[in-house]
Amino acid sequence: MEVKEADIVLCKFYFSDMKQFKNRPVLVFKDNLPHDDFIGIPISSKVQNLFADEYLIGNDAFENGALPVSSKIMLRKTFVVSKQAVLKKYGTLTKKSYTKYHHLFCSYFGCSQ
């Protein structure tokens, strides 16, 4: 599936036994990596406790689409994802929302924007 920065997608992640898996939403943070990969930031629906690097992501952040439940983005768990793991697209964030999460990411990891 084709993805681009600011998309929220559902991905299939296998456990180490390669038999069991979970489907999880991910923010596509950077989509132009080699080998059909992208950098993703995981999203969780467990919003009861927010750590310093976790931020709520509401459906008002979307240009189109929506997440099915209230969720949070978890910056510290950023990782590389194969585009082969993408099952579907939930939607795309507005430019303003994506820029906000990009700034938060850079602030957390100390990178330049």
Jmol script that loads the backbone (N, CA, C; Angstrom):
load data "model"
ATOM      1  N   MET A   1       0.846  -1.182   0.000  1.00  0.00           N
ATOM      2  CA  MET A   1       0.000   0.000   0.000  1.00  0.00           C
ATOM      3  C   MET A   1       0.890   1.243   0.000  1.00  0.00           C
ATOM      4  N   GLU A   2       0.511   2.216  -0.772  1.00  0.00           N
ATOM      5  CA  GLU A   2       1.260   3.470  -0.819  1.00  0.00           C
ATOM      6  C   GLU A   2       0.898   4.315   0.406  1.00  0.00           C
ATOM      7  N   VAL A   3       1.922   4.841   1.067  1.00  0.00           N
ATOM      8  CA  VAL A   3       1.715   5.716   2.225  1.00  0.00           C
ATOM      9  C   VAL A   3       2.531   6.984   2.028  1.00  0.00           C
ATOM     10  N   LYS A   4       2.146   8.018   2.760  1.00  0.00           N
ATOM     11  CA  LYS A   4       2.906   9.262   2.709  1.00  0.00           C
ATOM     12  C   LYS A   4       2.941   9.877   4.101  1.00  0.00           C
ATOM     13  N   GLU A   5       3.874  10.806   4.295  1.00  0.00           N
ATOM     14  CA  GLU A   5       3.974  11.485   5.583  1.00  0.00           C
ATOM     15  C   GLU A   5       2.628  12.056   5.975  1.00  0.00           C
ATOM     16  N   ALA A   6       2.333  11.975   7.264  1.00  0.00           N
ATOM     17  CA  ALA A   6       1.105  12.484   7.880  1.00  0.00           C
ATOM     18  C   ALA A   6      -0.061  11.512   7.778  1.00  0.00           C
ATOM     19  N   ASP A   7       0.110  10.368   7.108  1.00  0.00           N
ATOM     20  CA  ASP A   7      -0.943   9.346   7.092  1.00  0.00           C
ATOM     21  C   ASP A   7      -0.951   8.604   8.418  1.00  0.00           C
ATOM     22  N   ILE A   8      -2.127   8.187   8.830  1.00  0.00           N
ATOM     23  CA  ILE A   8      -2.269   7.260   9.950  1.00  0.00           C
ATOM     24  C   ILE A   8      -2.731   5.952   9.330  1.00  0.00           C
ATOM     25  N   VAL A   9      -1.951   4.881   9.567  1.00  0.00           N
ATOM     26  CA  VAL A   9      -2.236   3.591   8.958  1.00  0.00           C
ATOM     27  C   VAL A   9      -2.327   2.509  10.028  1.00  0.00           C
ATOM     28  N   LEU A  10      -2.983   1.422   9.703  1.00  0.00           N
ATOM     29  CA  LEU A  10      -3.058   0.258  10.570  1.00  0.00           C
ATOM     30  C   LEU A  10      -2.047  -0.751  10.054  1.00  0.00           C
ATOM     31  N   CYS A  11      -1.185  -1.252  10.949  1.00  0.00           N
ATOM     32  CA  CYS A  11      -0.137  -2.191  10.557  1.00  0.00           C
ATOM     33  C   CYS A  11      -0.241  -3.484  11.358  1.00  0.00           C
ATOM     34  N   LYS A  12       0.177  -4.568  10.729  1.00  0.00           N
ATOM     35  CA  LYS A  12       0.227  -5.883  11.375  1.00  0.00           C
ATOM     36  C   LYS A  12       1.644  -6.107  11.877  1.00  0.00           C
ATOM     37  N   PHE A  13       1.777  -6.323  13.197  1.00  0.00           N
ATOM     38  CA  PHE A  13       3.069  -6.567  13.815  1.00  0.00           C
ATOM     39  C   PHE A  13       3.090  -7.950  14.438  1.00  0.00           C
ATOM     40  N   TYR A  14       4.025  -8.773  13.989  1.00  0.00           N
ATOM     41  CA  TYR A  14       4.176 -10.126  14.518  1.00  0.00           C
ATOM     42  C   TYR A  14       5.044 -10.123  15.765  1.00  0.00           C
ATOM     43  N   PHE A  15       4.708 -11.022  16.696  1.00  0.00           N
ATOM     44  CA  PHE A  15       5.558 -11.249  17.854  1.00  0.00           C
ATOM     45  C   PHE A  15       6.755 -12.084  17.409  1.00  0.00           C
ATOM     46  N   SER A  16       7.726 -12.261  18.287  1.00  0.00           N
ATOM     47  CA  SER A  16       8.953 -12.966  17.907  1.00  0.00           C
ATOM     48  C   SER A  16       8.713 -14.410  17.481  1.00  0.00           C
ATOM     49  N   ASP A  17       7.620 -15.017  17.918  1.00  0.00           N
ATOM     50  CA  ASP A  17       7.334 -16.397  17.499  1.00  0.00           C
ATOM     51  C   ASP A  17       6.816 -16.473  16.057  1.00  0.00           C
ATOM     52  N   MET A  18       6.541 -15.317  15.464  1.00  0.00           N
ATOM     53  CA  MET A  18       6.048 -15.183  14.085  1.00  0.00           C
ATOM     54  C   MET A  18       4.716 -15.903  13.846  1.00  0.00           C
ATOM     55  N   LYS A  19       4.016 -16.270  14.919  1.00  0.00           N
ATOM     56  CA  LYS A  19       2.711 -16.915  14.793  1.00  0.00           C
ATOM     57  C   LYS A  19       1.593 -15.972  15.229  1.00  0.00           C
ATOM     58  N   GLN A  20       1.830 -15.250  16.292  1.00  0.00           N
ATOM     59  CA  GLN A  20       0.835 -14.325  16.813  1.00  0.00           C
ATOM     60  C   GLN A  20       1.187 -12.910  16.371  1.00  0.00           C
ATOM     61  N   PHE A  21       0.147 -12.082  16.266  1.00  0.00           N
ATOM     62  CA  PHE A  21       0.367 -10.700  15.842  1.00  0.00           C
ATOM     63  C   PHE A  21      -0.683  -9.795  16.462  1.00  0.00           C
ATOM     64  N   LYS A  22      -0.420  -8.510  16.390  1.00  0.00           N
ATOM     65  CA  LYS A  22      -1.386  -7.485  16.787  1.00  0.00           C
ATOM     66  C   LYS A  22      -1.423  -6.447  15.684  1.00  0.00           C
ATOM     67  N   ASN A  23      -2.579  -5.862  15.497  1.00  0.00           N
ATOM     68  CA  ASN A  23      -2.731  -4.749  14.560  1.00  0.00           C
ATOM     69  C   ASN A  23      -2.684  -3.456  15.357  1.00  0.00           C
ATOM     70  N   ARG A  24      -1.856  -2.521  14.905  1.00  0.00           N
ATOM     71  CA  ARG A  24      -1.675  -1.265  15.623  1.00  0.00           C
ATOM     72  C   ARG A  24      -1.658  -0.088  14.665  1.00  0.00           C
ATOM     73  N   PRO A  25      -2.251   1.044  15.084  1.00  0.00           N
ATOM     74  CA  PRO A  25      -2.160   2.264  14.267  1.00  0.00           C
ATOM     75  C   PRO A  25      -0.799   2.928  14.419  1.00  0.00           C
ATOM     76  N   VAL A  26      -0.362   3.566  13.328  1.00  0.00           N
ATOM     77  CA  VAL A  26       0.960   4.188  13.278  1.00  0.00           C
ATOM     78  C   VAL A  26       0.858   5.488  12.477  1.00  0.00           C
ATOM     79  N   LEU A  27       1.558   6.526  12.941  1.00  0.00           N
ATOM     80  CA  LEU A  27       1.712   7.753  12.175  1.00  0.00           C
ATOM     81  C   LEU A  27       2.905   7.583  11.249  1.00  0.00           C
ATOM     82  N   VAL A  28       2.710   7.804   9.959  1.00  0.00           N
ATOM     83  CA  VAL A  28       3.823   7.766   8.999  1.00  0.00           C
ATOM     84  C   VAL A  28       4.585   9.079   9.163  1.00  0.00           C
ATOM     85  N   PHE A  29       5.783   8.972   9.729  1.00  0.00           N
ATOM     86  CA  PHE A  29       6.583  10.158  10.036  1.00  0.00           C
ATOM     87  C   PHE A  29       7.494  10.546   8.881  1.00  0.00           C
ATOM     88  N   LYS A  30       8.072   9.553   8.221  1.00  0.00           N
ATOM     89  CA  LYS A  30       8.933   9.788   7.063  1.00  0.00           C
ATOM     90  C   LYS A  30       8.759   8.595   6.132  1.00  0.00           C
ATOM     91  N   ASP A  31       8.436   8.864   4.874  1.00  0.00           N
ATOM     92  CA  ASP A  31       8.039   7.771   3.987  1.00  0.00           C
ATOM     93  C   ASP A  31       9.005   7.445   2.869  1.00  0.00           C
ATOM     94  N   ASN A  32      10.147   8.072   2.804  1.00  0.00           N
ATOM     95  CA  ASN A  32      11.025   7.870   1.650  1.00  0.00           C
ATOM     96  C   ASN A  32      12.277   7.064   1.976  1.00  0.00           C
ATOM     97  N   LEU A  33      12.165   6.062   2.822  1.00  0.00           N
ATOM     98  CA  LEU A  33      13.303   5.219   3.153  1.00  0.00           C
ATOM     99  C   LEU A  33      13.504   4.163   2.068  1.00  0.00           C
ATOM    100  N   PRO A  34      14.728   3.655   1.935  1.00  0.00           N
ATOM    101  CA  PRO A  34      14.953   2.574   0.969  1.00  0.00           C
ATOM    102  C   PRO A  34      14.270   1.277   1.424  1.00  0.00           C
ATOM    103  N   HIS A  35      14.175   0.346   0.533  1.00  0.00           N
ATOM    104  CA  HIS A  35      13.656  -0.993   0.809  1.00  0.00           C
ATOM    105  C   HIS A  35      12.177  -1.001   1.180  1.00  0.00           C
ATOM    106  N   ASP A  36      11.421  -0.030   0.679  1.00  0.00           N
ATOM    107  CA  ASP A  36       9.974   0.006   0.910  1.00  0.00           C
ATOM    108  C   ASP A  36       9.611   0.114   2.391  1.00  0.00           C
ATOM    109  N   ASP A  37      10.398   0.874   3.137  1.00  0.00           N
ATOM    110  CA  ASP A  37      10.169   1.092   4.561  1.00  0.00           C
ATOM    111  C   ASP A  37       9.764   2.536   4.825  1.00  0.00           C
ATOM    112  N   PHE A  38       9.239   2.784   6.023  1.00  0.00           N
ATOM    113  CA  PHE A  38       8.963   4.139   6.483  1.00  0.00           C
ATOM    114  C   PHE A  38       9.219   4.220   7.981  1.00  0.00           C
ATOM    115  N   ILE A  39       9.432   5.433   8.474  1.00  0.00           N
ATOM    116  CA  ILE A  39       9.556   5.651   9.912  1.00  0.00           C
ATOM    117  C   ILE A  39       8.158   5.896  10.453  1.00  0.00           C
ATOM    118  N   GLY A  40       7.801   5.117  11.465  1.00  0.00           N
ATOM    119  CA  GLY A  40       6.470   5.228  12.047  1.00  0.00           C
ATOM    120  C   GLY A  40       6.528   5.547  13.529  1.00  0.00           C
ATOM    121  N   ILE A  41       5.523   6.260  13.979  1.00  0.00           N
ATOM    122  CA  ILE A  41       5.374   6.551  15.402  1.00  0.00           C
ATOM    123  C   ILE A  41       4.089   5.860  15.854  1.00  0.00           C
ATOM    124  N   PRO A  42       4.195   4.936  16.826  1.00  0.00           N
ATOM    125  CA  PRO A  42       3.022   4.167  17.224  1.00  0.00           C
ATOM    126  C   PRO A  42       1.973   5.002  17.948  1.00  0.00           C
ATOM    127  N   ILE A  43       0.753   4.528  17.828  1.00  0.00           N
ATOM    128  CA  ILE A  43      -0.414   5.162  18.440  1.00  0.00           C
ATOM    129  C   ILE A  43      -1.100   4.125  19.314  1.00  0.00           C
ATOM    130  N   SER A  44      -1.534   4.529  20.494  1.00  0.00           N
ATOM    131  CA  SER A  44      -2.185   3.618  21.441  1.00  0.00           C
ATOM    132  C   SER A  44      -3.512   4.208  21.911  1.00  0.00           C
ATOM    133  N   SER A  45      -4.443   3.316  22.225  1.00  0.00           N
ATOM    134  CA  SER A  45      -5.722   3.772  22.767  1.00  0.00           C
ATOM    135  C   SER A  45      -5.710   3.790  24.295  1.00  0.00           C
ATOM    136  N   LYS A  46      -4.615   3.409  24.904  1.00  0.00           N
ATOM    137  CA  LYS A  46      -4.496   3.436  26.373  1.00  0.00           C
ATOM    138  C   LYS A  46      -4.085   4.840  26.796  1.00  0.00           C
ATOM    139  N   VAL A  47      -5.072   5.717  26.962  1.00  0.00           N
ATOM    140  CA  VAL A  47      -4.809   7.140  27.204  1.00  0.00           C
ATOM    141  C   VAL A  47      -4.943   7.550  28.671  1.00  0.00           C
ATOM    142  N   GLN A  48      -5.136   6.592  29.573  1.00  0.00           N
ATOM    143  CA  GLN A  48      -5.344   6.925  30.983  1.00  0.00           C
ATOM    144  C   GLN A  48      -4.145   7.629  31.594  1.00  0.00           C
ATOM    145  N   ASN A  49      -2.945   7.160  31.298  1.00  0.00           N
ATOM    146  CA  ASN A  49      -1.721   7.766  31.825  1.00  0.00           C
ATOM    147  C   ASN A  49      -0.877   8.254  30.665  1.00  0.00           C
ATOM    148  N   LEU A  50      -0.548   9.528  30.666  1.00  0.00           N
ATOM    149  CA  LEU A  50       0.307  10.089  29.621  1.00  0.00           C
ATOM    150  C   LEU A  50       1.686  10.360  30.195  1.00  0.00           C
ATOM    151  N   PHE A  51       2.724   9.824  29.540  1.00  0.00           N
ATOM    152  CA  PHE A  51       4.104  10.123  29.908  1.00  0.00           C
ATOM    153  C   PHE A  51       4.511  11.412  29.208  1.00  0.00           C
ATOM    154  N   ALA A  52       5.688  11.909  29.541  1.00  0.00           N
ATOM    155  CA  ALA A  52       6.151  13.200  29.018  1.00  0.00           C
ATOM    156  C   ALA A  52       6.284  13.209  27.495  1.00  0.00           C
ATOM    157  N   ASP A  53       6.457  12.051  26.874  1.00  0.00           N
ATOM    158  CA  ASP A  53       6.633  11.969  25.418  1.00  0.00           C
ATOM    159  C   ASP A  53       5.384  11.463  24.707  1.00  0.00           C
ATOM    160  N   GLU A  54       4.242  11.476  25.372  1.00  0.00           N
ATOM    161  CA  GLU A  54       2.987  10.996  24.790  1.00  0.00           C
ATOM    162  C   GLU A  54       1.987  12.137  24.689  1.00  0.00           C
ATOM    163  N   TYR A  55       1.296  12.189  23.559  1.00  0.00           N
ATOM    164  CA  TYR A  55       0.378  13.298  23.304  1.00  0.00           C
ATOM    165  C   TYR A  55      -0.925  12.763  22.719  1.00  0.00           C
ATOM    166  N   LEU A  56      -2.024  13.310  23.199  1.00  0.00           N
ATOM    167  CA  LEU A  56      -3.323  12.911  22.661  1.00  0.00           C
ATOM    168  C   LEU A  56      -3.423  13.307  21.193  1.00  0.00           C
ATOM    169  N   ILE A  57      -4.087  12.467  20.439  1.00  0.00           N
ATOM    170  CA  ILE A  57      -4.320  12.757  19.027  1.00  0.00           C
ATOM    171  C   ILE A  57      -5.811  12.565  18.783  1.00  0.00           C
ATOM    172  N   GLY A  58      -6.486  13.663  18.555  1.00  0.00           N
ATOM    173  CA  GLY A  58      -7.932  13.639  18.365  1.00  0.00           C
ATOM    174  C   GLY A  58      -8.305  13.649  16.898  1.00  0.00           C
ATOM    175  N   ASN A  59      -9.549  13.363  16.636  1.00  0.00           N
ATOM    176  CA  ASN A  59     -10.019  13.335  15.249  1.00  0.00           C
ATOM    177  C   ASN A  59     -10.054  14.726  14.621  1.00  0.00           C
ATOM    178  N   ASP A  60      -9.952  15.776  15.448  1.00  0.00           N
ATOM    179  CA  ASP A  60      -9.860  17.132  14.905  1.00  0.00           C
ATOM    180  C   ASP A  60      -8.501  17.388  14.266  1.00  0.00           C
ATOM    181  N   ALA A  61      -7.536  16.482  14.479  1.00  0.00           N
ATOM    182  CA  ALA A  61      -6.202  16.607  13.880  1.00  0.00           C
ATOM    183  C   ALA A  61      -6.172  16.109  12.433  1.00  0.00           C
ATOM    184  N   PHE A  62      -7.264  15.485  11.990  1.00  0.00           N
ATOM    185  CA  PHE A  62      -7.294  14.870  10.665  1.00  0.00           C
ATOM    186  C   PHE A  62      -7.817  15.812   9.584  1.00  0.00           C
ATOM    187  N   GLU A  63      -7.143  15.800   8.457  1.00  0.00           N
ATOM    188  CA  GLU A  63      -7.634  16.479   7.252  1.00  0.00           C
ATOM    189  C   GLU A  63      -8.776  15.653   6.660  1.00  0.00           C
ATOM    190  N   ASN A  64      -8.592  14.331   6.700  1.00  0.00           N
ATOM    191  CA  ASN A  64      -9.640  13.388   6.301  1.00  0.00           C
ATOM    192  C   ASN A  64      -9.447  12.109   7.078  1.00  0.00           C
ATOM    193  N   GLY A  65     -10.534  11.400   7.333  1.00  0.00           N
ATOM    194  CA  GLY A  65     -10.478  10.162   8.089  1.00  0.00           C
ATOM    195  C   GLY A  65     -10.571  10.404   9.579  1.00  0.00           C
ATOM    196  N   ALA A  66     -10.366   9.329  10.353  1.00  0.00           N
ATOM    197  CA  ALA A  66     -10.469   9.402  11.807  1.00  0.00           C
ATOM    198  C   ALA A  66      -9.963   8.103  12.421  1.00  0.00           C
ATOM    199  N   LEU A  67      -9.618   8.158  13.691  1.00  0.00           N
ATOM    200  CA  LEU A  67      -9.312   6.962  14.465  1.00  0.00           C
ATOM    201  C   LEU A  67     -10.597   6.495  15.147  1.00  0.00           C
ATOM    202  N   PRO A  68     -10.750   5.199  15.376  1.00  0.00           N
ATOM    203  CA  PRO A  68     -12.006   4.707  15.956  1.00  0.00           C
ATOM    204  C   PRO A  68     -12.216   5.071  17.424  1.00  0.00           C
ATOM    205  N   VAL A  69     -11.130   5.318  18.178  1.00  0.00           N
ATOM    206  CA  VAL A  69     -11.242   5.652  19.603  1.00  0.00           C
ATOM    207  C   VAL A  69     -10.216   6.727  19.961  1.00  0.00           C
ATOM    208  N   SER A  70     -10.396   7.341  21.129  1.00  0.00           N
ATOM    209  CA  SER A  70      -9.417   8.313  21.630  1.00  0.00           C
ATOM    210  C   SER A  70      -8.055   7.649  21.722  1.00  0.00           C
ATOM    211  N   SER A  71      -7.010   8.365  21.321  1.00  0.00           N
ATOM    212  CA  SER A  71      -5.693   7.745  21.238  1.00  0.00           C
ATOM    213  C   SER A  71      -4.587   8.726  21.601  1.00  0.00           C
ATOM    214  N   LYS A  72      -3.377   8.167  21.733  1.00  0.00           N
ATOM    215  CA  LYS A  72      -2.192   8.976  22.008  1.00  0.00           C
ATOM    216  C   LYS A  72      -1.072   8.520  21.087  1.00  0.00           C
ATOM    217  N   ILE A  73      -0.189   9.454  20.779  1.00  0.00           N
ATOM    218  CA  ILE A  73       1.005   9.172  19.986  1.00  0.00           C
ATOM    219  C   ILE A  73       2.167   9.027  20.968  1.00  0.00           C
ATOM    220  N   MET A  74       3.038   8.016  20.754  1.00  0.00           N
ATOM    221  CA  MET A  74       4.128   7.707  21.687  1.00  0.00           C
ATOM    222  C   MET A  74       5.473   7.920  20.993  1.00  0.00           C
ATOM    223  N   LEU A  75       6.071   9.086  21.200  1.00  0.00           N
ATOM    224  CA  LEU A  75       7.286   9.467  20.484  1.00  0.00           C
ATOM    225  C   LEU A  75       8.470   8.545  20.748  1.00  0.00           C
ATOM    226  N   ARG A  76       8.666   8.095  21.975  1.00  0.00           N
ATOM    227  CA  ARG A  76       9.859   7.315  22.316  1.00  0.00           C
ATOM    228  C   ARG A  76       9.901   5.959  21.627  1.00  0.00           C
ATOM    229  N   LYS A  77       8.791   5.505  21.071  1.00  0.00           N
ATOM    230  CA  LYS A  77       8.719   4.174  20.458  1.00  0.00           C
ATOM    231  C   LYS A  77       8.808   4.214  18.933  1.00  0.00           C
ATOM    232  N   THR A  78       9.330   5.292  18.393  1.00  0.00           N
ATOM    233  CA  THR A  78       9.483   5.456  16.946  1.00  0.00           C
ATOM    234  C   THR A  78      10.331   4.322  16.381  1.00  0.00           C
ATOM    235  N   PHE A  79       9.963   3.799  15.198  1.00  0.00           N
ATOM    236  CA  PHE A  79      10.676   2.673  14.616  1.00  0.00           C
ATOM    237  C   PHE A  79      10.473   2.614  13.108  1.00  0.00           C
ATOM    238  N   VAL A  80      11.219   1.727  12.448  1.00  0.00           N
ATOM    239  CA  VAL A  80      11.117   1.535  11.004  1.00  0.00           C
ATOM    240  C   VAL A  80      10.096   0.430  10.742  1.00  0.00           C
ATOM    241  N   VAL A  81       9.213   0.676   9.760  1.00  0.00           N
ATOM    242  CA  VAL A  81       8.136  -0.259   9.432  1.00  0.00           C
ATOM    243  C   VAL A  81       8.193  -0.576   7.936  1.00  0.00           C
ATOM    244  N   SER A  82       7.977  -1.814   7.604  1.00  0.00           N
ATOM    245  CA  SER A  82       7.865  -2.207   6.202  1.00  0.00           C
ATOM    246  C   SER A  82       6.486  -1.814   5.685  1.00  0.00           C
ATOM    247  N   LYS A  83       6.432  -1.265   4.490  1.00  0.00           N
ATOM    248  CA  LYS A  83       5.131  -0.925   3.903  1.00  0.00           C
ATOM    249  C   LYS A  83       4.284  -2.177   3.674  1.00  0.00           C
ATOM    250  N   GLN A  84       4.919  -3.340   3.670  1.00  0.00           N
ATOM    251  CA  GLN A  84       4.194  -4.607   3.524  1.00  0.00           C
ATOM    252  C   GLN A  84       3.308  -4.885   4.740  1.00  0.00           C
ATOM    253  N   ALA A  85       3.602  -4.247   5.889  1.00  0.00           N
ATOM    254  CA  ALA A  85       2.834  -4.461   7.116  1.00  0.00           C
ATOM    255  C   ALA A  85       1.547  -3.637   7.158  1.00  0.00           C
ATOM    256  N   VAL A  86       1.389  -2.691   6.242  1.00  0.00           N
ATOM    257  CA  VAL A  86       0.221  -1.802   6.254  1.00  0.00           C
ATOM    258  C   VAL A  86      -1.018  -2.554   5.775  1.00  0.00           C
ATOM    259  N   LEU A  87      -2.068  -2.496   6.599  1.00  0.00           N
ATOM    260  CA  LEU A  87      -3.335  -3.162   6.275  1.00  0.00           C
ATOM    261  C   LEU A  87      -4.364  -2.202   5.689  1.00  0.00           C
ATOM    262  N   LYS A  88      -4.410  -0.986   6.251  1.00  0.00           N
ATOM    263  CA  LYS A  88      -5.363   0.015   5.765  1.00  0.00           C
ATOM    264  C   LYS A  88      -4.938   1.390   6.240  1.00  0.00           C
ATOM    265  N   LYS A  89      -5.560   2.382   5.661  1.00  0.00           N
ATOM    266  CA  LYS A  89      -5.302   3.778   6.026  1.00  0.00           C
ATOM    267  C   LYS A  89      -6.511   4.314   6.774  1.00  0.00           C
ATOM    268  N   TYR A  90      -6.243   4.922   7.947  1.00  0.00           N
ATOM    269  CA  TYR A  90      -7.309   5.577   8.711  1.00  0.00           C
ATOM    270  C   TYR A  90      -7.600   6.965   8.163  1.00  0.00           C
ATOM    271  N   GLY A  91      -6.549   7.658   7.733  1.00  0.00           N
ATOM    272  CA  GLY A  91      -6.723   9.012   7.236  1.00  0.00           C
ATOM    273  C   GLY A  91      -5.397   9.746   7.214  1.00  0.00           C
ATOM    274  N   THR A  92      -5.478  11.061   7.033  1.00  0.00           N
ATOM    275  CA  THR A  92      -4.294  11.913   6.942  1.00  0.00           C
ATOM    276  C   THR A  92      -4.463  13.108   7.875  1.00  0.00           C
ATOM    277  N   LEU A  93      -3.388  13.441   8.590  1.00  0.00           N
ATOM    278  CA  LEU A  93      -3.419  14.604   9.480  1.00  0.00           C
ATOM    279  C   LEU A  93      -3.363  15.888   8.671  1.00  0.00           C
ATOM    280  N   THR A  94      -3.873  16.966   9.268  1.00  0.00           N
ATOM    281  CA  THR A  94      -3.724  18.280   8.651  1.00  0.00           C
ATOM    282  C   THR A  94      -2.245  18.652   8.688  1.00  0.00           C
ATOM    283  N   LYS A  95      -1.838  19.563   7.834  1.00  0.00           N
ATOM    284  CA  LYS A  95      -0.446  20.027   7.825  1.00  0.00           C
ATOM    285  C   LYS A  95      -0.077  20.605   9.191  1.00  0.00           C
ATOM    286  N   LYS A  96      -0.998  21.359   9.785  1.00  0.00           N
ATOM    287  CA  LYS A  96      -0.757  21.966  11.099  1.00  0.00           C
ATOM    288  C   LYS A  96      -0.532  20.887  12.167  1.00  0.00           C
ATOM    289  N   SER A  97      -1.350  19.852  12.160  1.00  0.00           N
ATOM    290  CA  SER A  97      -1.207  18.776  13.152  1.00  0.00           C
ATOM    291  C   SER A  97       0.084  18.001  12.949  1.00  0.00           C
ATOM    292  N   TYR A  98       0.395  17.662  11.686  1.00  0.00           N
ATOM    293  CA  TYR A  98       1.625  16.928  11.411  1.00  0.00           C
ATOM    294  C   TYR A  98       2.845  17.760  11.845  1.00  0.00           C
ATOM    295  N   THR A  99       2.830  19.041  11.550  1.00  0.00           N
ATOM    296  CA  THR A  99       3.927  19.928  11.941  1.00  0.00           C
ATOM    297  C   THR A  99       4.070  19.970  13.462  1.00  0.00           C
ATOM    298  N   LYS A 100       2.956  19.993  14.163  1.00  0.00           N
ATOM    299  CA  LYS A 100       2.972  19.977  15.637  1.00  0.00           C
ATOM    300  C   LYS A 100       3.681  18.728  16.149  1.00  0.00           C
ATOM    301  N   TYR A 101       3.325  17.545  15.637  1.00  0.00           N
ATOM    302  CA  TYR A 101       3.952  16.304  16.097  1.00  0.00           C
ATOM    303  C   TYR A 101       5.416  16.230  15.659  1.00  0.00           C
ATOM    304  N   HIS A 102       5.740  16.808  14.517  1.00  0.00           N
ATOM    305  CA  HIS A 102       7.126  16.851  14.054  1.00  0.00           C
ATOM    306  C   HIS A 102       7.963  17.697  15.014  1.00  0.00           C
ATOM    307  N   HIS A 103       7.439  18.846  15.417  1.00  0.00           N
ATOM    308  CA  HIS A 103       8.156  19.713  16.367  1.00  0.00           C
ATOM    309  C   HIS A 103       8.317  19.009  17.718  1.00  0.00           C
ATOM    310  N   LEU A 104       7.278  18.326  18.177  1.00  0.00           N
ATOM    311  CA  LEU A 104       7.365  17.596  19.444  1.00  0.00           C
ATOM    312  C   LEU A 104       8.406  16.488  19.361  1.00  0.00           C
ATOM    313  N   PHE A 105       8.450  15.791  18.229  1.00  0.00           N
ATOM    314  CA  PHE A 105       9.444  14.746  18.004  1.00  0.00           C
ATOM    315  C   PHE A 105      10.852  15.337  18.086  1.00  0.00           C
ATOM    316  N   CYS A 106      11.080  16.421  17.360  1.00  0.00           N
ATOM    317  CA  CYS A 106      12.405  17.051  17.347  1.00  0.00           C
ATOM    318  C   CYS A 106      12.783  17.610  18.710  1.00  0.00           C
ATOM    319  N   SER A 107      11.839  18.116  19.430  1.00  0.00           N
ATOM    320  CA  SER A 107      12.107  18.603  20.770  1.00  0.00           C
ATOM    321  C   SER A 107      12.501  17.442  21.686  1.00  0.00           C
ATOM    322  N   TYR A 108      11.799  16.330  21.583  1.00  0.00           N
ATOM    323  CA  TYR A 108      12.076  15.164  22.420  1.00  0.00           C
ATOM    324  C   TYR A 108      13.432  14.540  22.105  1.00  0.00           C
ATOM    325  N   PHE A 109      13.762  14.400  20.807  1.00  0.00           N
ATOM    326  CA  PHE A 109      14.993  13.738  20.401  1.00  0.00           C
ATOM    327  C   PHE A 109      16.157  14.704  20.136  1.00  0.00           C
ATOM    328  N   GLY A 110      15.906  16.014  20.218  1.00  0.00           N
ATOM    329  CA  GLY A 110      16.970  16.997  20.068  1.00  0.00           C
ATOM    330  C   GLY A 110      17.486  17.132  18.635  1.00  0.00           C
ATOM    331  N   CYS A 111      16.607  16.965  17.674  1.00  0.00           N
ATOM    332  CA  CYS A 111      17.029  17.119  16.273  1.00  0.00           C
ATOM    333  C   CYS A 111      16.648  18.505  15.765  1.00  0.00           C
ATOM    334  N   SER A 112      17.232  18.888  14.656  1.00  0.00           N
ATOM    335  CA  SER A 112      16.880  20.180  14.059  1.00  0.00           C
ATOM    336  C   SER A 112      15.625  20.000  13.209  1.00  0.00           C
ATOM    337  N   GLN A 113      14.893  21.082  13.032  1.00  0.00           N
ATOM    338  CA  GLN A 113      13.644  21.003  12.305  1.00  0.00           C
ATOM    339  C   GLN A 113      13.847  21.617  10.961  1.00  0.00           C
TER     340      GLN A 113
END
end "model"
wireframe off; spacefill off
backbone 0.3
color backbone group
